[in-house]
């Protein structure tokens, strides 16, 4: 706040000539055109336009730089500010905003809004543009690499009869046969056994991995499987995997540049594809592709409702099985060692009291070599992401089925 007293015509300060480190006590005369510096053996006049006036802060020493390397300073910031204003020297807009808490608060809100906008719209739009300029050979290379990594870490050869696998392949080929040219990407269906449960996964090179558990979950219903695989075709057609990879890898590349290590970027490609769920828009686009394929094949989109019903039943059954195994294990431990069972119970109670969350019933029941629950959930995300939620997707397919009947 400006001083209520009239600003002095002369302001005491320190003069540094740029040659020596010692400051000289001087009187600073400012007339709006030039600065006159008067002291013991010092009488110098400097044009204001040749001086540099750093942005002032709310507190601290005031300083002005002179042409030639010297400077003048004053520790009386309030007197300096009044002295400058009297001479017609005003702060820039940036400095005035920095001194206003309202302006700082508004700037903070705008910054948060900008970050959110970039996350929701800017980065996806940029990723789409980058992928559009990326040759398909890159998709093929990344898909081949990822398939090898997935097979090595998470998959085993399919246990289904070769004839059944061929029937599923033929059902999808028949469903897309009537689609217009260019509307269906090149694809290759492979079946795998996996401890991840019922799942389907589309890789950037057009490879679609279908697990045996998915086939078993829907009782081998080929119409349902066509819908599931058509959804994955939508991810391939829209290059969702590449777009997601570009978005995540862009941030990873920036971090790698900061730490100077790019070796981890390529090694993380399979997990990037597995851990990051598709966006809401990507899932909706893939679901729309599934509906389109099903309609061209004269199949009702309601088959996807059947799939979600079966998936919900499978999840409930697995939860019950995990609970039963946990209870059986606790009963066995109690019979073998009552003291250790009591300690385990106390540990569980301590965990719940500390975190507010009951201990996972199957936290210690993981089989050797089996993927953890977190691993399974991360890889499930890429195929049947919860964005949007299952209920919303079921509603979408129900509405599509009603419109198909009409």
N, C-alpha and C positions, 0 to 999 in steps of 0.2 A: 504494500500500500504506500503511495507517495507520502513524503513527509509533509506535515501541516505547516512547517516553517518554510520561509522563502529559501530556495536553494542558494548556496553561496556562489558568488561570482568567481571565487577562486577555490579550487579544491586541492587540498594537500595530497601528495602521493609519492610514489617512488619511480625513479627513472633509471632504466637499464640501457646502457648505450650499445649493447650487443658485442662489446669488446671485452668487458670485464664482468665478473659475476657479482660484483658488489652493486647494490642499489644506491641511488643518490636521492636524498630528500629534496623535493621540488614543489613548486606551486603550479597547478595546471589551470591555464586560462582557456576557456572554450567560447568562441563567438559564433558558432554555426558554420563557419567557413574554414577556419584553421584552428589548430591547437598550438598554444604557446607554452613552452616548458621553461620555467625560470627557477634557477637554484644557484648554489654557490659555484660560480664559474661556468654556469650553464644558462644559455639563452637561445632556445631553438624554437623555430616555428615550422609546423608540419601541416600541409593541406589535408583536410579530413578525407577527401576522396582517395588519398594514397594510403590511408590506414585500414587495418583490418580489425573489425570488432567481433570477437567470438560471441556465440549465443550465450546469453547470460543464464545462469541458474538461479534458483530461489535464494541460495546461500553461497557463500564463498567469496574469494578474492576476485575483484573485477580487473580486467586487463584489456589493453588495446595494443596491437602490434604496429610498429612504425616501419615505414619503408626503409630498408637498409639493415634490418635485423634488430633494432632496439625495441623497447616496449615501455609502457607506463602502467602502473598498477596502483590499486587502492584497496585497503582492507575494509573500508567503510562502504559496504555495498549499497545501503540505502541512500547515502549522500551521492554516490556515483550515479545511481539511477536517476535521481532528481536532477543532477547536473546535466546528464545527457538529454533528458526530456526538455529541459529549459532551452537547450541549444537546438531543439528540433530533431534530435536523433531518437527515433522510435523503434521498438522491437518489431521484428518480422512477424508475419502471421503464425509461423511455426512456433516461435518462441512464446507468443501469447497463448497459443493452444496448450503448449507444454506447461504453462503456469496455471492452467485452469483445470481443476479436478473434474468438472463436468465434461470438458472436452476429452480428458483422458478416459473417463468412464465410457463416453460414447465411442471413442476409438477402440476400446477394449471389446465392446459389444460388436462393433463392425468387424473387428478382426476375427472374433469367434464365428460370426455369420459367414465371413469369407472362407474360413477353414471348412465349415460344414458344407457350404456350397461347392467348394472344390472336391470334397470327398464324395458328395452325392451326385454331382453333375460334371464338374470339370475333369476329374481324373477318368471317369468312365468314357466321356466323350473323346478325350485325348487317346485313351487306350484303343477305342474303336478306330480312330484315324490311323494310329500306328499299325494296328493289325491289318487294316485294309491295304497298307503299303508293304506288308510283309509277304514274301512269296510262300506258296503252299509247301515248298520243300522244307521250310523251317518247321511247319506243323508236323510234317512226316518225321523229321529227325527227332524232335522232342517227343512225339508219340512213341517212336520205336524205343528210345532211351527209357521212357517212363514205363512202358510195358515190361521191359526187362527187369527194371527195379521192382515193380509191383509183383511180378512172378517170383522174384527171388525172395521177397520179404513177406508177402501176404497170401500168395496163392499156391495151390497144388493142382495137378492135372484133374480134369473133371472125371467124376465117377459115374456119370450118366451114360447110358448106352449110346453108341455112336449114331444109331438110327434115330433116337429121340432128339439128339442134338441137330441132326440134319433136318428133321421135321420143323424145328423151331426156326432154323435158318431159312428153309423154304417158305415158311409162313410169312416171315418178314419180307422176303423177296417178292412174294406174290402180292403183298399189301401195297408195296411201293411201285409195283410194275405200272400201274395206271396213272402215276403222278407225272406232271409235266416235266419236260427236260430241264435240268438245272435246278429243280426244286429239291432234289434228293442228293446229298453228297455221297461220295464213294465211301463204302463201309465194309467192315470185315468183322464178323461175329465170332467171338471165341468164348467157350464155356470153361469155367474154372471152379474147383472146389476151394472153399475158403472158410475160415473160422469167423469171418466178419458177419456171417449171416446172409439173409436175402438182400441182394444188391445188384445194381447195374452201374457201369462206369464207362463214360465216353472219353476217349483220349483224342488229342488234337489230330492224330493221323487218320482218324476214322475208325479205329479199332473200338469195338464195343465189347466190354467184358460183362458176361452174365454169369452169376454164381449159381451153382447147383441148388443152393438153398432157396433162391428165388423161384426156380422152376418147381421145386417141391412145395414151396409155400402156396403157390396157386394151383397145386395139383396138376401141373403140366398143361393148364389151359392155354392153348396157343393164342386165342384171341386176346387174353390178358397180357401175355408176353409180347404180342405185337404192339400193344399200347405202350408198355414199358420201354421196349426198344425204340419205338417211334419217338418217345420223349428224348431218349439219348441221341437219336439222329438230329433232333432239334438243336442240341448242344453243339454237335459237330457242324451242322449247317451254319449256325450263327457264330461259330468259332469262339464260343464262350470260354473254353479252356485257355485259349491263347490270350483273349482279352483279360481274363482274370490274372493270368501269369504276367502279362505286361504291367498291370496295375501293381501287383505285389512286388515284382522284380524291379520296377522303377524305384520304389522306396528302398529295396535291398541294395540296388546299385549305388544309390546315394550314400547309404550307410557304409558300403564296401569302399567307396571312394574316400570316405572320411578316415576309416581305419586302415586303408591300403591293402585290403585282402579280398580278392575276387574269387579265390578258390572255392569258397563255401557257396557261392551263388549257384553254380552249375550242380553241385552236389545236392542242393536243396530243392531242385526242380520237382522231383516226384512228391515230396512232402508238401510243397506249395500247392500242387494240384490236388493233393488229398486233404489238406487241412482247411483250406479256404472254401467255404460254401459259396455256391453261386448266388448272385444277387436276386432280389425279388423279380426284377425285370427279366433276367435270364431264365428263371424258372417259368415265368409266365410265357415267354417266347417258346420254350421247349414244350410246355403243355399245349400251346396252340398248335405246334407241329404235330404232336400226338393226335390231337383231334382231327387235323387235316388228313393225316394218313388213315386214321380209322374210318373216316367218312368216305374217302376214296375207295377203301376196301370193303365198303358196305357193312361196317361194324359199328356198333353203338359205342360212343365215348363212355358209356356207363361201365365198360369193362375196367376202366381205371378206378372207378369207385369200388369195384370188387377187389382190386389190388390193394387199395388203402384199407379196406375192411380186413383183408387177410393179414396185412402188415400189422394192424392194431392187435389182432388176435395173437400173432407171433410174439409181439412185444410183451403182451400180458402173460403169455405162457412162459417166456424166458424169465420174467420177473418172479413168477411163482416158483419156477425151478431153482432160481438163484436163492430165493428165500428158504426153500426146503433144504437145499444143500447146506446153507449156513446153519440152520437149526440142527441138522443132522451132525454137522461137524462140532457144534457146541455141545451137543448131547454126548458125543463120543469123547470129547476132551473132558467133560464132566465125569464120565465113568472112569476114564483112565487116570485122571489127576484132578481131584476136587479143588486142590489148592491152586493149580495153574488155571483152572476154569474160573475160579473166583477172581484171580488177578486179571484175567482177560476181561471179565465183566467190569471190574473197576476201571481198566484201561478204556473200555468202550464208553463208560459213563463219563470219564474224564474228557475224552474226545468230544462227546456231545456237549458237556458243560462248557468246554473251552471255545468250540467253534459254533455251537448252536445247531449243529447238524449231526444226526445219528451216523455212526460209523457205517460204511458201506457193507452190506451183508456178504458180498463176494469179493471184498478187497484183498483177501489173502488166499482166495480160492483159484487164482489164475494158474492154469496148467503151464508146465515148463515149455517155453517156446511159443506159447499162445500170445497173440497180440493183446495188449491191455484194453480196458474199456475205453479209455481216452483215444487210443489208436483207432479202435473200431468206430467210435462216434465221429472221429475226424474224417475217416474215409467214407462213412455213410453220408456225410454232409454233401459231398460233391454230386452224388447221384440223386438223393431225395432230401434236399435241403429243406429246412423249416422256414424258408423265406419264399413265398408266404407259408403260413401254417397249413398243416394237413387239412384242417376243416375248411379253409378257404379254397384249397385246391379241389377238394371233394365237391364243394358247391359249384365250382367252375365246370367240372366234368358233368355234374348232374344237369346243369343248365344247358350245356352243349348237347347232352343226350336228348333233352326235351325239344330243343330247336331242331335236332336231326329228325326226330319223329314228325314234326310239323312239316 
